[in-house]
Amino acid sequence: MSQLSKRNAVSLRREWRLFDQERGSAELYLKLCNRMIEVGEFLLAHDVARAGLERHKNHQELSQRGAHALCKAGSPKLATHLLEELVACGGRDVETQSLLASAYKDLCEYSTTEESKFRYADLAIARYEEAYNAQIQKSSGKVDDLEKQYYPCINVAFMHFMFHHFEEANEYAKKAREICLQLRNKGRDSYWIAATEAEASLILGQVEAACESYESAFKREDAQPSSIASTRKQALQIAGMFEDESIRERMEEAFPLLGIVACSGHVIDNPGRSKRFPPEAESIAKEKIDQALERLGARCGYSSAACGTDILFLEAMAERGGETHVFLPFAKDEFIETSVRRAGGNWVARFEKVLDHATSVHYVTSEGYYGDDSLFTFCNQVMLGFAAMRGRGLDEDPNLLVIWDGQPGSTGGTGELVDAWRSEFNEPEIIDPVEILDIAGEPEPVRFHSGETRPHLIPTFGDPSISFRSVKIMLFADVKAFTGLIEAKTGEFVEAFHGGIARLIDKLSNRPVFLNTWGDSFFAVFESTDDALKLALDIRDYFNKKDWSEFLIDGDMEVRISMHAGPVYEEFDPILKKRNFFGRHVNQAARIEPIVLPGSVFVSETVAALIAFGHEEFDFEYAGNLELAKDFGSYPIYMLQRRGYSGEIET
């Protein structure tokens, strides 16, 4: 399978960090953007296109690729806004029209009402047909003209097929296959030509011919993971329309996957401890991990980096030429002391090496440990969320690999992680440490707390009198145009603003653990992610649906809402006479709010990761890598929404 078996460890993220944005030409931006799309780094690809457009305004192809990356990242609504602007400015070319149709197609899939679903389907079909017919009218039979015809043509066939317009679907499928045959006869071939032939055959019910064409496409040198993922998704949708269930099974078997694997497991035993994962069992564990990764077809790994399972996994992934994404719960130096150096040997050097090799390294907080075990749980949740987000972009369920003795374990341990994974995805791949010890000739281990990446004896760092800290969800809301409030209407506004939010809070399962208001602003701290997400969207809808013009001299009154999650400090506030919350992560939530589009909810990447793993009622779209207020820095930001699209459609 060409590219899937040849993936190397080159970090495109590192290349982007070193990219000369000031002097980079539009072509260099475009080249880097396309490479990121090819390997499934869609969010980063959008950032590159966005940065390129800041310096090369109105560059059509950069705009197209940025919108395409947004669609692939699961943000079709934002992509439609970009593409509709291009079309409105005269971009009637086949590429722009087809990309807009593709975004409508995704919105059709995500829609939660029949009316919305059919309207988006009609919009998609109309755009695809316009792109196809316009190209047919000006076609001279040249190769370049033919190459612009088969893509919209096969997608018209797909949309008609999915909505039971089988006669029209067959007609367009035959046309698409004929165009591909003409291209082959003219000496032109590509992954997408082979994939289009396969899809046309599948729509026509010719399953074996479709499988042969798909397999031919996968073997090509220009086959890319993101392209294969897109093809697979559409093929499975078509196969699911047939009454014969074996057709879908045949399609599932035909397609390779990127192989997204998250990993966790036991750390190496402390010297003098009872046997569970002793250093002498390391080589057997490594062999077991290698075998599991081969079974899973692993090419993209997510893990922390404690001594033992984590580092063995990251080393094995590097040897396979795969991506590695490392997650640390707190500052690197303290993580080394709590979770790496404890095993002695050369584990610290190996830790440094896997971090140097990593595609990305994420810290859930840049602060220290301070004996806060909840950070390990939080780190696991964020790590699993990132794996789920990557799977979402490639339409692939990730896998979980663990070295685990089956015991519940302690806070932040493997047992806790396995339970969460089973509830969300599939059965994890479990390596039993008893088997490892048996092969290594070790005696039966003594069972005790399992899976933790923290030390059994917690060292003390810094001031022992340091404030209490815990992971919380923070929400800030602010009303735009408040300074234009009619003075005599202040009392009515307070009742509408504060009273409206109070009524929404009363409907929550669990009230926020802290609330504060000042003027037009509102601050809340939550234990529950679900309650925080629900309140954010309820406040947004309350303001967006209400007419506030009676309170203003002129203009519109809209709300801006931001959310972030992380460890924060709880202190008794002598002014408020109650506990309050402080720290960098509170500041980060506050710094997001000023950049929010009025009428929207912006959330940090941490919150997006939490949503991706275990919060099915909610969804998000990527807004970009944005500069936060007051020089706080640049961070990936997402727009929160409920799952599905059921509102009014903008055309």
Buried (B, 14 or more C-beta within 10 A) or exposed (E): BBBBEEBEBEBBBEEBEEBEEEEBEBEBBBEBBBBBBBBBBBBBBBBBBBBBBEBBEEBBBBBBBBBBBBBBBBBBBBBBEBBBEBBEEEBEBBBBBBBBBBBBBBBBBBBEEEEBBEBBBBBBBBBBBBBBEBBBEEBEEEEEBBBBBBBBBBBBBBBBBBBEBEEBBBBBBBBBBBBBEBBEEEEBBBBBBBBBBBBBBBBBBBBEBBBBBBBBBBEBEBBBBBBBBBBBBBBBBBBEBBEEEEBBEBBEEBBBBBBBBBBBBBBBBEEEBEBBBBBEBBEBBBBBBBEBBEEBBBBBBBBBBBBBBBBBBBBBBBEBEBBBBBBBBBBBEBBBBBBBBBBEEEBBEBBBBBBEBBBBBBBBBEBBBBBBBBBBBBBBBBBBBBBBBBBBBBBBBBBBBBBBBBBEBBBBBBBBBBEBBEEBBEEBBBBBBBEBBBBBEBEEBEEEBBBBBBBEEEEEBEEEEBEEBBBBBBBBBBBBBBEEBEEEBEEBBEEBBEEBBEEBBEEBEEBBBBBBBEEBBBBBBBBBBBBBBBBBBBBBBBBEEEEBEEBBEEEEBBBBBBBBBBBBBBEEBEEEEEEBBBBBBBBBBBBBBBBBEBBBBBBBBBBBBBBBBBBEEBBBBBBBBBEBEEEBEEBBBBBBBBBBBBEEBEE
